[in-house]
Amino acid sequence: MNSRSTNCLQKTKPWLLVLTLLSFGNTLALAAADPFKNARQVFKETYARATTVVTDEKDDSEALRSYPLYPYLQAARIKRALGEATNELGPADQRAETFVTYYEREPVGRDLRGTWLASLAQRKQWQPFLQHYRDEWAGDSLRCHSFTARIATGQTQDLELDIARQWLTPSRLPDCEQAFEWMRARNSLTPALIEQRVRRALDNNNPSFAKEIAVSLPPDRAAPLLRWAALLENPQKQIDALIASSSLEIEPKAQLAGWTRLARVDRDGALRRYESFVRARGLTAETASPYALALALALSWDRRPEALTYFKRVAPGDFDDSAREWYARAALWAGDWKLVSNIIAAMPDEQRSLARWRYWAARATEKNGDRKIARQLYESVLPDDNFYSIMSSARLDRPVAPHQQQLPLDQSEVERIEQLPPMVRARELLLVDMQSQAASEWRFGFAQLAEPARSQAIHLAARWGWYDQAIATASQQRVFYDYQLLYPQPYDAEVLSAAKLTGLKPQLIYSVMRQESLYRPDALSSAGARGLLQMLPETARRTARKWNRPRPSPTDLFNPVINVPLGAANLRSLVDRFSGQTLVALAGYNAGPNAAARWLPSESLDPDIWVENIPYNETRNYVQRILWHNVVFSWLKTGEPQKVDAWLARIAPLGEAAAMLGAKEDGT
């Protein structure tokens, strides 16, 4: 310490001196707790520049070079240089080669390898491409380029077999066209191979692509495949042609595919044609069974009463697990409890033992008059901690308490895992908002952990506030019941504000958040839904207008302060639209309000039957899981078992539901 500093301290009042020393100590402590703070900020700024302009590393500080994510900055600079590379090999390629060799198996090296290989392929630099190509890490595009590289360099041993495997992909592969042309020139794309690809495309319901491929077949070989494609593209016209001409030849698989397509797009049309179709095609009760099943399934998804008629025409051997489930659901919707019991009894042991079917077996047994056995079956479902345990508790008039099983915390092991280089990088990548790269480093580091240590990684991710990774890792390790660990509440301010705005309970808002985004404020779905409560931009704008809130931009929806109130307001609007029927509102939140409205019954119905018959598997699971999440969050708040009898309120058509809601509000 210099003399000027000493003099200043001597003149300082004692209490201020103490505070100064404490402040200095706190600064040192914070620096020790976050040794990368300064370098992290420099990295973010330098990395942002490196992705847009060519930058040089000569000015990088020693602190930046020592920062764990410095290789990502190097990779970004190399990618930028490759983007401006000429057709000839140059310094960017030398840097890329050095980098991917050094970081051979690390995520940053694999990522740059893919970018470099794509650049080499674009520039037709096939020799270095093959030298650094790794098939185990390649997607379709790079694999196709590898075929072109082998052709260009004369490395064609076993190439026909490798291209033939890729040829059987049932969709377009533009980067493989040169390899396919090579096969055609050698007469190696045989009619058998062409037909295989056409059939795969048809099996994947891609008739337009199937027709493109089929034209290269001999006419007699292409004809049945083109009829199959026509059945998929215009099932009504083609089915009518089959009915009109019983002698018209068609492959049985194609005929069933066309009928199935008709049943799915036009239930009434299939109903009207079924008997004449069976007669015209000479189907027996046995051979008509798959056609009856296709129609029964389509009708059951619309909760049509005719579904049971056609399920009863299906041979036992044609039922798979999914078909049996829909047969049972159709019987539930019809209120045929004896049939429900018989269908469940005929299920394989593994399916029948699921909580879902033990619950419905209990309901059917109770309805059929044996309350003692029903009670035992309900009791058997209670430990499962899911929608069906909620419903069982309600039927038994018992409150629900989740079966908490705490995952032991090994503090020293968590600290050891946290110091592993991949985990250090994963943590830093999170802090600089590079989420996908963080996930890659996490997977890389997690794969290196011994089995006993893997469950402790759940604690580590949760400690970092990386909740989606904690929950995903817990699921992978089959850790489901540590609710205090796996049901965090990190957005209390936003959720409480949204609850105050909408009148919804905070527990319900958190339940939707957990199911929608796993707490990721940057979540973005394939449909464009954004943020914690997965708001579509148009829905968000419409909701904001209705609730007199500022018009949000799409980027605004990644801000929890904006997203959570708008999402809650949207849910509140749906609850109001469906006359207070929260289950229907939740279904509408996931599948859209128009779909939920279509699913309303024509007369009031038990809520468990209504939920079970939601035709979209995703939406049914969504509603069921949110109900369970709601129980857990309520239990975490109070520490008390939760009464769930309110969830037994019947689902009613809108007019009836509105009348029931009005009577409830009037106290009548």
C-alpha positions in Angstrom: 0.0 0.0 0.0 1.5 3.4 -0.9 1.9 6.3 1.5 -1.0 8.3 0.1 -3.3 5.4 0.8 -1.9 5.0 4.3 -2.5 8.7 5.1 -6.1 8.5 3.8 -6.8 5.5 6.0 -5.3 7.3 9.1 -7.6 10.2 8.6 -10.7 8.0 8.1 -13.1 7.7 11.0 -12.9 4.3 12.7 -16.5 3.2 11.8 -15.9 4.2 8.1 -12.6 2.3 8.1 -14.4 -0.8 9.3 -17.0 -0.4 6.5 -14.3 0.1 3.9 -12.4 -3.0 5.0 -15.7 -5.0 5.0 -16.5 -3.7 1.6 -13.1 -4.6 0.3 -13.5 -8.1 1.8 -16.9 -8.6 0.2 -15.4 -7.6 -3.2 -12.7 -10.2 -2.8 -15.3 -12.8 -1.8 -17.5 -12.0 -4.8 -14.5 -12.2 -7.1 -13.7 -15.6 -5.6 -17.3 -16.8 -5.9 -17.4 -15.7 -9.6 -13.9 -15.7 -10.9 -15.0 -15.5 -14.6 -17.3 -12.4 -14.2 -15.1 -9.9 -16.0 -13.9 -12.4 -18.7 -17.4 -13.5 -19.3 -18.5 -10.0 -20.2 -15.5 -9.5 -22.5 -16.3 -12.9 -24.1 -19.9 -11.9 -24.8 -18.9 -8.7 -26.5 -16.1 -10.3 -28.5 -18.1 -13.3 -29.5 -21.0 -11.1 -30.8 -18.5 -9.2 -33.0 -16.8 -12.4 -34.2 -20.1 -13.8 -35.5 -20.6 -10.8 -37.7 -17.2 -9.5 -38.8 -13.7 -11.0 -39.2 -11.8 -10.3 -35.9 -8.2 -11.0 -34.9 -7.1 -12.8 -31.7 -3.9 -10.7 -31.3 -5.7 -8.2 -29.1 -7.3 -10.9 -26.8 -6.3 -10.5 -23.2 -4.7 -13.2 -21.2 -7.9 -13.4 -19.0 -10.0 -14.0 -22.2 -7.6 -16.6 -23.4 -7.9 -18.4 -20.1 -11.7 -18.2 -20.0 -13.3 -21.7 -20.4 -15.3 -20.7 -23.4 -12.4 -19.3 -25.3 -12.5 -22.2 -27.8 -16.1 -21.2 -28.7 -14.7 -17.7 -29.6 -12.0 -19.4 -31.7 -14.6 -21.6 -33.4 -16.8 -18.5 -34.2 -13.8 -16.7 -35.8 -13.0 -19.8 -37.9 -16.6 -20.1 -39.0 -16.6 -16.5 -40.0 -13.4 -16.9 -42.0 -14.8 -20.1 -43.7 -17.8 -18.0 -44.8 -15.4 -15.9 -46.9 -13.1 -18.6 -48.0 -12.3 -19.0 -51.7 -12.6 -22.3 -53.6 -9.0 -23.1 -52.8 -7.7 -24.3 -49.5 -6.4 -21.5 -47.3 -5.6 -20.3 -43.8 -9.2 -20.7 -42.6 -9.0 -24.4 -43.5 -5.6 -24.8 -41.7 -7.1 -23.2 -38.6 -10.2 -25.4 -38.8 -8.1 -28.6 -39.2 -5.9 -27.7 -36.2 -9.0 -26.9 -34.2 -11.1 -30.0 -35.0 -8.1 -32.2 -34.5 -7.4 -30.8 -31.0 -11.0 -30.7 -30.0 -11.8 -34.0 -31.7 -14.6 -35.3 -29.4 -15.7 -32.2 -27.6 -19.0 -30.5 -28.6 -17.2 -27.4 -29.8 -15.0 -29.5 -32.1 -17.9 -31.6 -33.5 -19.9 -28.4 -34.2 -17.0 -26.8 -36.1 -16.3 -30.0 -37.9 -19.8 -30.0 -39.3 -19.5 -26.3 -40.5 -16.0 -27.0 -42.0 -17.2 -30.1 -43.8 -20.1 -28.3 -45.3 -17.8 -25.5 -46.5 -15.4 -28.1 -48.0 -18.3 -29.8 -49.8 -19.5 -26.5 -51.2 -16.0 -25.8 -52.5 -15.6 -29.4 -53.8 -12.5 -30.0 -51.7 -13.2 -33.7 -51.4 -9.9 -35.0 -50.2 -9.8 -33.1 -46.9 -13.5 -33.6 -46.6 -13.1 -37.4 -46.5 -10.0 -37.1 -44.3 -12.1 -35.4 -41.6 -15.5 -36.9 -42.2 -16.9 -39.0 -39.3 -20.1 -40.9 -40.3 -21.2 -41.5 -36.7 -21.7 -37.7 -36.3 -23.1 -37.0 -39.7 -26.6 -36.1 -40.7 -28.2 -36.8 -44.1 -26.7 -33.8 -45.8 -23.1 -34.5 -44.9 -23.5 -38.3 -45.5 -24.8 -37.5 -49.0 -21.7 -35.2 -49.5 -19.5 -38.1 -48.4 -20.8 -40.2 -51.3 -20.0 -37.4 -53.8 -16.5 -37.1 -52.2 -15.9 -40.9 -52.6 -17.1 -40.8 -56.2 -14.8 -37.8 -57.0 -11.8 -39.4 -55.4 -12.4 -42.9 -56.7 -12.9 -44.4 -53.3 -15.9 -46.5 -54.4 -15.5 -49.8 -52.6 -18.9 -50.7 -51.0 -20.2 -47.4 -52.1 -23.2 -48.8 -54.0 -24.4 -50.5 -50.8 -24.0 -47.3 -48.7 -25.9 -45.2 -51.2 -28.6 -47.8 -51.5 -29.2 -47.6 -47.8 -29.6 -43.8 -48.0 -31.7 -44.1 -51.1 -34.4 -45.8 -49.1 -35.1 -42.5 -47.1 -38.8 -41.8 -47.8 -38.3 -38.1 -48.5 -36.3 -35.9 -50.8 -32.5 -35.7 -50.3 -31.2 -32.9 -52.6 -27.6 -33.3 -51.5 -27.7 -37.0 -52.6 -28.9 -36.4 -56.1 -25.3 -36.6 -57.6 -24.8 -39.9 -55.8 -28.1 -41.2 -57.0 -27.2 -40.2 -60.6 -24.0 -42.2 -60.2 -26.0 -45.2 -59.2 -28.4 -44.7 -62.2 -25.5 -44.5 -64.6 -24.2 -47.9 -63.3 -27.8 -49.4 -63.5 -27.5 -49.9 -59.7 -30.8 -48.3 -58.9 -32.8 -51.4 -59.7 -36.5 -51.5 -60.0 -36.6 -53.3 -56.7 -34.8 -50.5 -55.0 -37.0 -47.9 -56.6 -40.1 -49.8 -55.6 -38.9 -50.0 -52.0 -38.5 -46.3 -51.8 -41.9 -45.6 -53.3 -43.5 -48.0 -50.8 -41.7 -46.3 -47.9 -42.9 -42.9 -49.1 -46.5 -44.3 -49.3 -46.2 -45.9 -45.9 -45.1 -42.4 -44.6 -48.2 -40.8 -46.3 -46.0 -38.9 -48.8 -47.9 -39.7 -52.1 -46.6 -36.8 -54.1 -43.0 -37.8 -53.6 -43.9 -41.5 -54.2 -45.3 -40.5 -57.6 -42.1 -38.7 -58.5 -40.1 -41.8 -57.9 -42.5 -44.2 -59.4 -42.4 -42.7 -62.9 -39.0 -44.3 -63.4 -40.4 -47.8 -62.9 -41.8 -49.9 -65.8 -45.5 -49.0 -66.3 -46.8 -52.4 -65.1 -44.7 -52.1 -61.9 -45.6 -48.5 -61.3 -49.4 -48.9 -61.9 -50.3 -50.4 -58.5 -48.2 -47.9 -56.7 -49.7 -45.0 -58.5 -53.2 -46.3 -57.6 -52.1 -46.4 -54.0 -50.9 -42.8 -54.2 -54.2 -41.8 -55.8 -56.1 -43.5 -52.9 -54.2 -41.4 -50.4 -54.6 -38.1 -52.4 -58.3 -38.5 -53.3 -59.7 -41.4 -51.2 -63.4 -40.7 -51.8 -63.1 -40.8 -55.6 -60.9 -43.9 -55.6 -63.0 -45.8 -53.0 -66.1 -45.1 -55.2 -64.2 -46.5 -58.2 -63.4 -49.7 -56.2 -67.1 -50.0 -55.2 -68.2 -49.4 -58.8 -65.9 -52.0 -60.2 -65.4 -55.1 -58.1 -62.9 -56.4 -60.7 -60.6 -53.5 -60.3 -57.3 -54.8 -59.0 -55.7 -53.2 -56.0 -53.1 -54.3 -53.5 -54.8 -55.2 -50.1 -52.3 -52.8 -48.2 -53.1 -50.0 -50.6 -56.8 -50.6 -50.4 -56.7 -50.5 -46.6 -54.5 -47.4 -46.6 -57.0 -45.6 -48.9 -60.0 -46.7 -46.7 -58.2 -45.5 -43.6 -57.5 -42.2 -45.2 -61.2 -41.8 -46.2 -62.3 -42.7 -42.6 -60.1 -40.0 -41.2 -61.0 -37.2 -43.5 -64.7 -38.0 -44.0 -66.3 -40.0 -41.2 -69.8 -39.7 -42.7 -68.6 -40.6 -46.2 -67.0 -43.8 -44.9 -70.1 -44.7 -42.9 -72.3 -44.4 -45.9 -69.9 -46.5 -48.0 -68.9 -49.2 -45.6 -71.5 -51.9 -46.4 -71.3 -51.4 -50.2 -67.5 -51.3 -50.0 -67.4 -54.6 -48.1 -69.8 -56.3 -50.6 -68.1 -54.9 -53.7 -64.6 -56.0 -52.6 -65.8 -59.4 -51.4 -64.7 -59.0 -47.9 -65.6 -61.6 -45.3 -66.1 -60.9 -41.6 -62.4 -61.7 -41.1 -61.0 -59.7 -43.9 -63.3 -56.8 -43.3 -62.1 -56.5 -39.7 -59.2 -54.0 -40.3 -61.6 -51.8 -42.3 -64.1 -51.9 -39.4 -61.3 -51.0 -37.1 -60.1 -48.0 -39.2 -63.7 -46.6 -39.2 -64.2 -47.4 -35.5 -61.1 -45.5 -34.5 -62.0 -42.4 -36.6 -65.5 -42.4 -35.1 -64.3 -42.8 -31.6 -62.0 -39.7 -32.0 -65.2 -37.8 -32.7 -67.0 -39.5 -29.8 -69.6 -40.8 -32.3 -72.0 -43.5 -30.9 -71.5 -45.6 -34.1 -68.0 -46.3 -33.0 -69.0 -49.2 -30.8 -70.9 -50.9 -33.7 -67.7 -51.1 -35.7 -65.4 -51.9 -32.8 -67.6 -55.0 -32.2 -66.9 -56.1 -35.8 -63.1 -56.2 -35.2 -61.5 -59.5 -34.8 -59.6 -59.8 -31.4 -56.3 -60.3 -33.3 -56.6 -57.0 -35.0 -56.6 -55.0 -31.8 -53.3 -53.4 -30.7 -52.9 -51.5 -27.4 -54.0 -48.2 -28.9 -57.1 -49.7 -30.5 -58.1 -51.4 -27.2 -57.8 -48.0 -25.5 -60.1 -46.3 -27.9 -62.6 -49.1 -27.7 -62.6 -48.6 -24.0 -63.0 -44.9 -24.4 -65.9 -45.3 -26.7 -67.6 -47.6 -24.2 -66.9 -45.0 -21.5 -68.5 -42.2 -23.5 -71.5 -44.4 -24.2 -71.8 -45.3 -20.5 -71.6 -49.0 -21.2 -69.9 -50.1 -18.0 -70.2 -53.8 -18.5 -68.5 -53.4 -21.9 -65.8 -51.3 -20.2 -65.1 -54.1 -17.8 -64.9 -56.7 -20.6 -62.5 -54.6 -22.7 -60.2 -54.0 -19.8 -60.3 -57.7 -18.8 -59.2 -58.6 -22.3 -56.2 -56.3 -22.2 -52.7 -57.8 -21.9 -51.4 -57.9 -18.3 -48.9 -55.0 -18.9 -51.6 -52.7 -20.3 -54.2 -53.7 -17.7 -51.9 -53.0 -14.9 -51.4 -49.3 -15.8 -52.8 -46.7 -13.4 -55.1 -45.6 -16.2 -56.9 -48.9 -16.6 -56.8 -49.9 -12.9 -58.7 -46.6 -12.3 -61.2 -47.3 -15.0 -61.6 -50.9 -13.9 -62.5 -49.5 -10.4 -65.0 -47.1 -12.0 -66.6 -49.9 -14.0 -66.6 -52.2 -11.0 -68.3 -49.6 -8.9 -70.9 -48.8 -11.6 -71.5 -52.6 -11.9 -72.4 -52.8 -8.2 -69.3 -54.2 -6.5 -68.2 -51.3 -4.3 -65.8 -53.3 -2.1 -63.6 -54.4 -5.1 -63.9 -51.0 -6.6 -62.5 -49.4 -3.4 -59.6 -51.8 -3.4 -58.8 -50.9 -7.0 -59.0 -47.2 -6.2 -56.7 -47.7 -3.3 -54.2 -49.4 -5.6 -54.0 -46.3 -7.8 -53.3 -43.8 -5.0 -49.5 -44.3 -4.8 -49.1 -43.5 -8.5 -49.1 -39.7 -8.1 -50.9 -38.7 -11.3 -54.2 -37.7 -12.7 -55.7 -41.1 -11.9 -54.6 -41.0 -8.3 -56.4 -37.6 -8.1 -59.5 -39.1 -9.5 -59.3 -42.1 -7.2 -58.8 -39.9 -4.2 -61.9 -37.9 -5.2 -63.9 -41.1 -5.6 -62.8 -42.2 -2.1 -63.5 -38.7 -0.8 -59.9 -38.3 0.5 -57.4 -35.5 0.2 -54.3 -36.0 -1.8 -50.7 -35.7 -0.6 -47.9 -36.4 -3.1 -45.6 -39.2 -2.0 -42.4 -37.1 -1.5 -39.2 -39.1 -1.9 -36.2 -36.8 -1.3 -33.2 -37.3 -3.5 -30.3 -37.3 -1.0 -27.8 -34.5 -1.6 -24.1 -35.4 -1.6 -22.6 -31.9 -1.4 -19.1 -32.9 -2.0 -20.1 -34.9 -5.1 -22.1 -32.1 -6.5 -19.1 -29.7 -6.0 -16.8 -32.3 -7.7 -19.2 -32.6 -10.7 -19.4 -28.8 -10.9 -15.7 -28.5 -11.4 -15.5 -31.0 -14.3 -14.4 -29.0 -17.4 -17.6 -29.9 -19.5 -19.8 -28.8 -16.6 -17.8 -25.6 -16.1 -18.3 -24.8 -19.8 -22.0 -25.7 -19.6 -22.5 -23.3 -16.7 -20.7 -20.5 -18.5 -22.6 -21.1 -21.7 -25.8 -20.8 -19.7 -24.6 -17.5 -18.3 -23.9 -16.1 -21.8 -27.2 -17.2 -23.2 -25.9 -20.0 -25.4 -28.5 -22.6 -24.3 -28.1 -25.2 -27.1 -24.4 -25.3 -26.7 -24.8 -25.5 -22.9 -27.1 -28.6 -23.4 -24.5 -30.2 -25.6 -21.7 -29.7 -23.0 -24.0 -31.0 -20.3 -24.7 -34.2 -22.3 -21.0 -34.6 -23.0 -20.1 -34.2 -19.3 -23.0 -36.2 -18.0 -22.0 -39.2 -20.2 -18.7 -39.3 -18.5 -20.2 -39.6 -15.0 -20.3 -42.9 -13.1 -23.8 -44.1 -12.5 -24.0 -43.2 -8.8 -22.9 -39.6 -9.6 -25.6 -39.0 -12.2 -28.4 -38.4 -9.8 -26.4 -35.7 -8.1 -26.2 -33.9 -11.4 -29.9 -33.2 -10.9 -29.0 -31.2 -7.8 -26.4 -29.3 -9.7 -28.7 -28.2 -12.6 -31.3 -27.2 -10.1 -28.7 -25.2 -8.1 -27.8 -23.3 -11.3 -31.5 -22.5 -11.9 -31.4 -24.7 -15.1 -34.7 -26.2 -14.3 -35.5 -27.8 -17.6 -32.2 -29.7 -17.5 -32.8 -30.7 -13.9 -36.2 -32.1 -14.7 -35.0 -33.8 -17.9 -32.1 -35.4 -16.1 -34.3 -36.5 -13.3 -36.7 -38.1 -15.7 -33.7 -39.9 -17.4 -32.6 -41.2 -14.0 -36.2 -42.1 -13.1 -36.3 -39.6 -10.2 -39.9 -38.4 -10.1 -41.0 -37.9 -6.5 -38.7 -35.2 -5.1 -41.3 -32.5 -5.5 -39.4 -29.9 -3.6 -36.5 -30.3 -6.0 -38.5 -30.7 -9.2 -41.2 -28.2 -8.7 -39.4 -24.9 -8.2 -41.2 -21.5 -8.2 -38.6 -19.1 -9.6 -41.0 -16.5 -11.0 -43.1 -15.6 -8.0 -43.2 -11.9 -8.7 -44.5 -12.4 -12.2 -46.9 -15.2 -11.2 -48.4 -13.3 -8.3 -48.9 -10.2 -10.5 -50.6 -12.4 -13.1 -52.8 -14.0 -10.4 -53.8 -10.6 -9.1 -54.6 -9.4 -12.7 -56.7 -12.5 -13.6 -58.1 -14.0 -10.5 -56.4 -17.3 -11.3 -54.6 -19.1 -8.5 -50.8 -18.9 -8.6 -50.6 -22.7 -8.4 -52.5 -23.0 -11.6 -50.4 -20.5 -13.4 -47.2 -22.3 -12.3 -48.7 -25.6 -13.4 -49.3 -24.3 -16.9 -45.8 -22.8 -16.9 -44.1 -26.1 -15.9 -46.0 -28.0 -18.5 -45.6 -25.5 -21.3 -41.9 -24.5 -21.0 -40.3 -26.2 -18.1 -39.5 -22.7 -16.8 -37.5 -21.6 -19.9 -38.2 -18.0 -20.7 -36.6 -18.4 -24.1 -38.7 -21.4 -25.1 -39.7 -21.4 -28.7 -42.0 -24.1 -30.2 -42.1 -25.3 -33.8 -45.4 -23.5 -34.1 -43.9 -20.2 -33.0 -45.2 -20.1 -29.4 -42.8 -18.2 -27.1 -41.8 -17.9 -23.6 -42.8 -19.3 -20.2 -46.5 -19.7 -21.0 -45.9 -20.3 -24.7 -47.8 -17.4 -26.3 -48.3 -17.2 -30.0 -47.6 -13.6 -31.1 -51.1 -13.1 -32.6 -52.8 -14.6 -29.5 -50.6 -12.4 -27.3 -51.6 -9.2 -29.3 -55.2 -10.1 -29.1 -55.1 -10.8 -25.4 -53.2 -7.6 -24.8 -55.8 -5.6 -26.6 -58.6 -7.3 -24.7 -56.9 -6.7 -21.3 -55.8 -3.1 -22.1 -52.1 -3.9 -21.9 -49.3 -2.7 -24.2 -49.0 -4.4 -27.6 -46.2 -6.9 -27.3 -43.6 -7.6 -30.0 -42.6 -11.3 -30.6 -39.4 -10.6 -28.8 -41.3 -9.2 -25.8 -42.8 -12.6 -25.2 -39.4 -13.9 -24.0 -39.7 -11.4 -21.1 -41.4 -13.1 -18.1 -42.8 -9.7 -17.0 -44.8 -9.5 -20.2 -45.3 -13.2 -21.0 -46.7 -14.5 -17.7 -49.6 -11.9 -17.3 -50.6 -12.3 -21.0 -50.5 -16.1 -20.7 -52.6 -16.0 -17.5 -55.0 -13.5 -19.1 -55.4 -15.8 -22.1 -56.2 -18.7 -19.8 -58.6 -16.6 -17.8 -60.4 -15.6 -21.0 -60.7 -19.3 -21.9 -62.1 -20.1 -18.5 -64.7 -17.4 -18.9 -65.5 -18.6 -22.5 -66.2 -22.1 -21.3 -68.3 -20.9 -18.3 -65.8 -21.7 -15.6 -64.9 -25.2 -16.8 -61.2 -25.1 -16.2 -60.5 -28.5 -17.7 -62.0 -27.4 -21.0 -60.1 -24.1 -20.8 -56.8 -26.0 -20.3 -57.6 -28.2 -23.3 -58.3 -25.0 -25.3 -55.0 -23.5 -24.2 -53.1 -26.4 -25.6 -55.2 -27.4 -28.7 -57.0 -24.1 -29.4 -60.4 -22.9 -28.2 -62.2 -24.1 -31.4 -61.0 -27.7 -30.9 -62.0 -27.6 -27.2 -65.5 -26.3 -28.2 -65.9 -29.2 -30.6 -65.1 -31.6 -27.8 -67.8 -30.4 -25.5 -70.5 -33.1 -24.8 -74.1 -32.7 -25.9 -75.2 -33.3 -22.3 -73.3 -33.1 -19.0 -70.7 -35.7 -18.4 -68.3 -36.9 -15.7 -65.0 -34.9 -16.0 -62.8 -38.0 -16.0 -64.7 -39.5 -19.0 -64.5 -36.2 -20.8 -60.8 -35.9 -20.3 -60.2 -39.6 -21.2 -61.9 -39.0 -24.5 -59.9 -35.9 -25.6 -58.9 -37.1 -29.1 -55.4 -35.5 -29.2 -53.0 -37.6 -27.1 -50.9 -34.5 -26.5 -53.8 -32.5 -25.2 -55.2 -35.3 -23.0 -51.8 -35.8 -21.4 -51.4 -32.0 -21.0 -54.6 -31.6 -19.1 -53.9 -34.6 -16.9 -50.4 -33.5 -16.0 -51.5 -29.9 -15.2 -54.0 -31.2 -12.8 -51.3 -33.2 -11.1 -48.9 -30.2 -11.1 -51.7 -28.1 -9.5 -52.0 -30.6 -6.7 -48.2 -30.6 -6.1 -47.9 -26.8 -6.1 -50.9 -26.4 -3.7 -49.3 -29.1 -1.4 -46.0 -27.3 -1.5 -47.7 -24.0 -0.6 -49.7 -25.4 2.4 -47.9 -28.5 3.4 -51.4 -30.1 3.8 -53.1 -32.8 1.8 -55.3 -31.3 -0.9 -59.0 -31.7 -1.3 -59.8 -32.6 -4.9 -63.5 -33.2 -5.0 -63.9 -29.9 -6.9 -62.4 -31.6 -9.9 -65.4 -34.0 -10.1 -67.6 -31.1 -11.4 -69.3 -32.4 -14.5 -68.4 -31.1 -18.0 -71.5 -29.6 -19.7 -72.4 -27.9 -22.9 -71.9 -24.2 -22.9 -75.5 -23.2 -22.2 -75.9 -25.6 -19.4 -72.5 -24.8 -17.9 -73.3 -21.1 -18.0 -76.6 -21.7 -16.1 -74.7 -23.9 -13.5 -72.1 -21.1 -13.1 -74.8 -18.5 -12.6 -76.6 -20.6 -10.1 -73.3 -21.2 -8.2 -72.6 -17.4 -8.1 -76.1 -16.7 -6.9 -75.7 -19.3 -4.2 -78.7 -21.3 -5.4 
